[in-house]
Amino acid sequence: MARLQRILDRADELGMVAIVGYFYFGQDQRLKDEAAVSRAVLNATNWILDAGYRNVLVEVNNECNISYDHEILQPARVPELIKLVQSQTRNGRRLLVSTSFGGTDSRGPREHPDTPVTAAVARQSDYLLIHGNGPNDPALIKRCIAATRQLGGRSVPVLINEDPNFHFAEATSHLLASVDEYASWGYYEQGQSNYQDGFQSPPVNWTISTDNKRQFFELVKKVTGV
């Protein structure tokens, strides 16, 4: 928690918002039961609220439709945890919360052919998280964003916080397609020669050390007019 505090404090100094994820698949089996999962959600949420952070978005769990042992972390019931986060307040203020789903080609039953997001999650969430993992297909990303927006029946922000499809030097890319649809796009760089070359696995090499990184930041500069 001290490490998380250092990150959130520094992000705040830089004017950045951090997405704080509570659970990751492959680890939830370490929690005894659903009561433990709910306690973890309450403890983490109240820690953030008690600390007074206003630069935090909560992601209950990463890719809820992939591989979780506890049913409450799976798509049908994860809205319960989203609602639990929303129920915790300080002086009338609460945290904005969502959960994420696997990429455009992730398997499982779908309510809409172009998105793995469920209507129940879309209705409960304060913003919607999707991933661009899957084929490099800018047209598919656009359809996924549009379909995700339709599910909730209301206007909320859409954020792609993970996408390993780059093609930054080309005329079309997942990044540009997302910007066209007024959705944020998240750079998911595992690394070209090993995981530590990217921004994904610790110890992270935060320098602009690969062609992908250089092309990404050049495109961001172009898009933002920096």
ROKEVEX-27521 format. One record per residue (C-alpha): residue number from 1; residue in one letter; x, y, z. Coordinates in pm, 1 decimal, decimal comma. Example, Ala and Ser with C-alpha at 12.3 -4.5 7.8 and 13.67 -1.06 7.14 Angstrom:
n;res;X;Y;Z
1;A;1230,0;-450,0;780,0
2;S;1367,0;-106,0;714,0
// end
This chain:
n;res;X;Y;Z
1;M;0,0;0,0;0,0
2;A;294,8;232,1;64,5
3;R;410,9;165,7;-292,2
4;L;64,1;239,2;-428,1
5;Q;56,8;560,6;-227,2
6;R;384,8;674,7;-381,7
7;I;249,2;607,8;-730,9
8;L;-80,0;787,5;-670,4
9;D;91,6;1085,0;-508,0
10;R;332,1;1122,3;-799,1
11;A;53,0;1079,8;-1053,7
12;D;-138,7;1355,7;-877,6
13;E;164,9;1585,0;-893,6
14;L;182,1;1522,9;-1269,8
15;G;-191,0;1582,5;-1321,9
16;M;-249,2;1216,6;-1407,7
17;V;-540,7;986,7;-1328,3
18;A;-453,5;629,5;-1228,6
19;I;-668,2;323,7;-1294,6
20;V;-640,9;110,0;-980,4
21;G;-721,8;-256,0;-1045,9
22;Y;-832,2;-469,6;-751,8
23;F;-817,2;-825,2;-891,9
24;Y;-631,5;-1013,7;-1164,2
25;F;-715,6;-1361,0;-1290,0
26;G;-476,9;-1630,9;-1174,4
27;Q;-474,7;-1479,1;-825,0
28;D;-834,7;-1473,4;-704,2
29;Q;-817,0;-1837,3;-593,7
30;R;-593,8;-1718,6;-309,7
31;L;-902,5;-1563,5;-149,8
32;K;-1103,3;-1811,2;56,7
33;D;-1457,2;-1720,1;-46,9
34;E;-1686,1;-1448,3;-176,1
35;A;-1692,8;-1281,0;163,1
36;A;-1315,9;-1236,8;136,7
37;V;-1354,8;-1087,2;-211,1
38;S;-1612,3;-837,6;-84,2
39;R;-1395,8;-746,2;216,5
40;A;-1103,4;-682,9;-18,2
41;V;-1319,3;-451,2;-229,8
42;L;-1436,8;-260,1;77,3
43;N;-1087,6;-234,0;226,2
44;A;-928,6;-108,0;-94,8
45;T;-1211,0;135,2;-170,1
46;N;-1213,4;284,4;178,6
47;W;-835,0;315,7;179,2
48;I;-854,5;528,2;-137,8
49;L;-1141,1;737,0;1,1
50;D;-972,2;786,1;338,6
51;A;-656,2;902,8;162,9
52;G;-861,5;1166,9;-20,6
53;Y;-745,5;1077,9;-372,1
54;R;-946,3;1239,7;-652,1
55;N;-727,1;1110,9;-935,2
56;V;-834,3;745,3;-919,8
57;L;-1060,5;529,9;-1135,9
58;V;-1134,8;181,0;-1004,5
59;E;-1123,5;-131,6;-1221,3
60;V;-1273,6;-409,3;-1008,8
61;N;-1101,2;-682,4;-1206,1
62;N;-904,9;-726,9;-1524,1
63;E;-1090,6;-915,7;-1799,8
64;C;-1375,9;-1046,8;-1586,8
65;N;-1486,1;-1282,4;-1865,3
66;I;-1158,2;-1473,9;-1892,9
67;S;-1073,7;-1699,2;-1597,7
68;Y;-1193,8;-1630,6;-1242,5
69;D;-1273,7;-1891,6;-978,6
70;H;-1517,1;-1686,9;-770,3
71;E;-1852,5;-1632,0;-941,0
72;I;-1881,4;-1281,6;-797,8
73;L;-1582,6;-1182,5;-1014,8
74;Q;-1742,8;-1317,7;-1332,1
75;P;-1961,0;-1113,2;-1573,5
76;A;-2301,4;-1220,1;-1439,5
77;R;-2229,1;-1104,7;-1084,4
78;V;-1945,0;-853,9;-1100,7
79;P;-2202,0;-569,2;-1108,6
80;E;-2252,3;-651,4;-739,6
81;L;-1892,6;-549,0;-670,1
82;I;-1919,5;-239,1;-888,1
83;K;-2224,5;-138,4;-685,5
84;L;-2036,1;-211,8;-361,4
85;V;-1760,9;32,5;-460,2
86;Q;-2022,9;292,5;-551,5
87;S;-2192,2;253,8;-211,8
88;Q;-1885,5;379,1;-22,8
89;T;-1878,8;758,2;14,7
90;R;-1692,4;1036,3;190,1
91;N;-1866,0;1372,6;228,6
92;G;-2103,3;1287,7;-53,8
93;R;-1822,9;1179,6;-289,3
94;R;-1762,2;829,5;-425,1
95;L;-1521,4;664,8;-666,5
96;L;-1590,9;605,0;-1036,0
97;V;-1572,7;232,7;-1110,7
98;S;-1595,1;-24,3;-1386,9
99;T;-1449,7;-360,5;-1485,5
100;S;-1281,7;-475,2;-1805,7
101;F;-1341,7;-753,1;-2054,7
102;G;-1105,4;-947,0;-2279,9
103;G;-1023,9;-841,5;-2633,5
104;T;-1240,8;-824,7;-2941,6
105;D;-1191,5;-1197,1;-3009,6
106;S;-1239,1;-1323,0;-2651,7
107;R;-1464,0;-1628,2;-2634,2
108;G;-1784,5;-1684,3;-2441,4
109;P;-2151,6;-1595,3;-2481,6
110;R;-2219,3;-1246,1;-2611,5
111;E;-2518,4;-1019,8;-2596,8
112;H;-2383,7;-829,0;-2897,0
113;P;-2159,6;-991,3;-3162,5
114;D;-1912,3;-702,0;-3168,0
115;T;-1836,9;-669,5;-2795,4
116;P;-1780,9;-902,1;-2498,7
117;V;-1924,1;-642,6;-2257,0
118;T;-2257,0;-731,5;-2093,7
119;A;-2554,6;-500,2;-2062,5
120;A;-2564,6;-546,1;-1683,5
121;V;-2205,5;-424,1;-1647,7
122;A;-2269,9;-140,5;-1892,4
123;R;-2573,4;-23,9;-1694,7
124;Q;-2394,1;-28,1;-1357,5
125;S;-2053,6;110,8;-1453,9
126;D;-1949,7;475,3;-1445,2
127;Y;-1732,7;422,1;-1753,0
128;L;-1674,7;125,8;-1983,8
129;L;-1348,3;-61,8;-2032,5
130;I;-1270,0;-274,5;-2336,5
131;H;-947,7;-427,4;-2463,2
132;G;-809,4;-423,8;-2815,1
133;N;-633,2;-759,3;-2791,4
134;G;-712,5;-969,5;-3092,8
135;P;-665,4;-914,2;-3465,8
136;N;-532,7;-585,7;-3596,2
137;D;-860,4;-454,4;-3734,8
138;P;-940,0;-82,1;-3692,3
139;A;-1289,5;-132,8;-3833,4
140;L;-1359,4;-400,6;-3569,9
141;I;-1238,3;-169,7;-3292,7
142;K;-1482,5;95,6;-3411,4
143;R;-1767,3;-156,7;-3413,8
144;C;-1669,5;-276,3;-3066,4
145;I;-1675,5;77,4;-2927,4
146;A;-2014,2;147,3;-3087,1
147;A;-2165,1;-179,9;-2964,9
148;T;-2034,4;-125,5;-2611,5
149;R;-2196,5;218,2;-2599,9
150;Q;-2530,0;76,3;-2715,4
151;L;-2549,1;-184,4;-2439,5
152;G;-2583,0;50,7;-2146,3
153;G;-2854,6;263,2;-2298,1
154;R;-2689,2;580,7;-2165,0
155;S;-2391,6;799,6;-2240,1
156;V;-2076,7;705,7;-2047,2
157;P;-1707,4;731,9;-2143,0
158;V;-1547,4;437,1;-2322,8
159;L;-1184,1;358,3;-2254,3
160;I;-957,1;102,8;-2418,8
161;N;-695,4;54,0;-2148,5
162;E;-508,7;-231,6;-2316,4
163;D;-420,6;-285,4;-2681,9
164;P;-105,4;-448,9;-2825,7
165;N;-195,8;-365,9;-3187,6
166;F;27,0;-77,4;-3286,5
167;H;92,7;1,0;-3657,0
168;F;161,3;356,8;-3545,9
169;A;344,4;448,7;-3868,1
170;E;49,2;348,1;-4088,1
171;A;-242,6;561,4;-4202,9
172;T;-487,2;356,7;-3994,1
173;S;-435,7;198,3;-3654,2
174;H;-631,9;98,8;-3345,6
175;L;-519,8;421,3;-3177,3
176;L;-647,4;644,1;-3457,9
177;A;-967,1;441,8;-3492,7
178;S;-1036,9;489,4;-3121,1
179;V;-972,0;862,9;-3140,0
180;D;-1211,3;880,7;-3436,5
181;E;-1478,8;727,5;-3211,2
182;Y;-1399,9;960,6;-2915,9
183;A;-1267,0;672,6;-2706,3
184;S;-942,5;674,2;-2511,6
185;W;-674,9;423,9;-2612,6
186;G;-424,7;239,1;-2390,9
187;Y;-75,9;142,1;-2506,8
188;Y;-2,4;-218,8;-2403,0
189;E;370,0;-277,1;-2467,3
190;Q;506,1;-611,7;-2350,9
191;G;843,8;-561,9;-2513,7
192;Q;1002,5;-667,0;-2838,6
193;S;1296,1;-880,4;-2726,1
194;N;1187,4;-947,0;-2366,0
195;Y;907,6;-839,7;-2134,4
196;Q;1120,6;-581,7;-1956,2
197;D;1166,8;-385,0;-2281,5
198;G;803,4;-277,6;-2263,0
199;F;584,4;-104,7;-2009,7
200;Q;412,4;-420,0;-1883,8
201;S;630,7;-639,6;-1664,7
202;P;857,6;-535,5;-1376,3
203;P;1127,1;-430,0;-1356,5
204;V;985,6;-185,8;-1611,1
205;N;1210,0;0,0;-1852,3
206;W;1039,8;340,6;-1854,2
207;T;1271,3;487,0;-2118,5
208;I;1161,6;526,1;-2481,5
209;S;1382,1;234,7;-2579,8
210;T;1204,9;54,6;-2866,9
211;D;1073,9;140,4;-3212,7
212;N;717,9;82,7;-3091,2
213;K;761,7;328,2;-2806,1
214;R;916,6;591,9;-3028,5
215;Q;644,0;559,5;-3291,5
216;F;372,9;571,1;-3025,0
217;F;493,1;894,5;-2869,6
218;E;545,3;1053,2;-3210,6
219;L;186,7;969,1;-3306,4
220;V;54,2;1101,8;-2973,9
221;K;239,3;1427,6;-3038,1
222;K;82,3;1449,1;-3384,3
223;V;-269,6;1371,5;-3263,2
224;T;-254,7;1614,1;-2970,6
225;G;-70,6;1886,9;-3156,3
226;V;212,2;1902,1;-2902,2
// end
